[in-house]
Amino acid sequence: MMALNRFTAIVVWPLHKGNKKWMFFFVNIISVTLISVVFLLNNRFGIFHLHSNGKLTLVFEAGCYLMSFGFEIFAVLYRKKSLALKEINSVDETLLMQSMMSTVFRLLYFSSILLWPYIEAKMFLNCIADAMWFLGYVAPLVYLFTKK
């Protein structure tokens, strides 16, 4: 959700400057609600039957983080392209970096979990997974509060 928020703030918002702000807000509310309802139905009622297979759940979650990473990369490329236009302020840049840090640490976490059956050093891999999970929460906050 954070990646989608940053993507719409950086890429979509400048494209719709002439539109009413309430329209943009309405579209975002509908998007967030639909995505949240799908995740709620999956987590609560298992509509995709992901809970029956633990590995499938991990792959689904990793896929969501990969999609988030794609949104963030596209936003960064758009940001780089529009630097000369000065359309994006430093707050958007900071929040995009915060979102990207969280996503990268989550992807590293899921990568280490998915590599579990193939790596002999399971204790080391478990430490890496735990560290990535922790850094996914803490590193973006540290970045946000230490950024000048």
N, C-alpha and C positions, 0 to 999 in steps of 0.2 A: 504494500500500500504506500509505503514511503517512496519507493522508486517511481510508482505511478504518479504520486503527488508532485515529485520533483520534475518528472517528465512533462506533465501538463503545465507546470509553472514556467518552465524554461522554453519548451518547444511550442506548445499549443497557445499559451496566453498571448505572446507577441503576434501570432497570426490572427487573433480575434480581438485586437485592441478596439476596433470600431464597434464591436457588439456590446450589448448591455452586460454589465457585470452580473446581474441576476441570472441571465441565460447561461453564462459560463458556470456559475455556482450550481444551477439546476442540473446541468449536464454532469458535473462532477459528483453531485449527490446521488444521482441515478447510477452512475458507474460504480461508485464505492458501495452503494447498497446492493447492487446485483452481485458484485464480486463477494461481498461479505455474506450474502444469503447462500451463495453456492458453497463457500467454505463452511458455513454453519450447517447446511444440510449434509455435507460430506462428513464433518466431524461428529455431529450429533446422531444422524440417522444412517450414515454410511451409504449414501446414494451411489457412490462410485465403487463400493465394495473394496475400499483400500485397506480397511482395518483387518481383513482376513489374511492379508499378506504383508508382513512387516517390511520386506524389501521393496515391494511396490509402493508402499507409503513413503519410504525414503526417496525413491526415484521420483515420485510425484512432487514431493517437497523440494527436491533438488532442481527439478524442472521449473518450478515456480521461481526459485532463486535465480536460475539461469535466465528466465524471462525478465526478471527484475534487472539483472545485470545488463541484458540487451537494451532495456529502456534507458538505463543509466549511461551506457556507452553512446547511444544515439544522442542523448541530451548533452554529453560532453562534446561530441563532434559538432553538434549544433552550436554549442557555446563557443567552441574554438572558431567556428565559421563566423559567428556574429560578434566576435570581440571588437572588430573595427566599428561596428554599429553602436556599441555600448548599450545594448538593449537589456543586458542582464546585470543586476547589481551584485555586490559582494555577499549579500545575505543568501541569495539563490545559489551562488557558488559554494558557500560554506555548507549549506544544507545538502547540496548535491554530493559534496565530498563525504559528509557524514553518512548519507544513505549508501554511497558506494562502499565505504569502509565496512559497514555492517553487512552488506551483501557479499563482499569478498570473503570476509571471515566465515560467514555461513556456508558459502560454497566450499571453502577449505574444510569445514566441519563435515559436510555431507560427503566430500571426496574421501576423507579419512574413514568415515563409517562404511562407505561402499567398498573401500579397499580392504576392509577387515578380513575377509576370508582368504585373501591372496597374499598377505604379508605375514612373515613369521614373527616379527617383533610386535606382538599384540599389545604389550604393556606400553611401549613407546607410542604406538598408534593411538591407544586410548588416551594417553597424556596429551597428544597433539589434538585429538578431537575435543577433549575437555577445555584445553586452552583456547581453541578456536571458538567454541561456544561462548566462553567467558568474554573473550575479546570482541565478539560480535555485539555484546551489550556495552562493554566498558569503553573500548577504544573510540567509538563515535562520540561518547559523552566527554571523554578526556579531550578529544580534538575540538569539540564545540566550546568547551570552557577555557581551553588554552589558546584558541585562535584569537589573534589580535584584530 
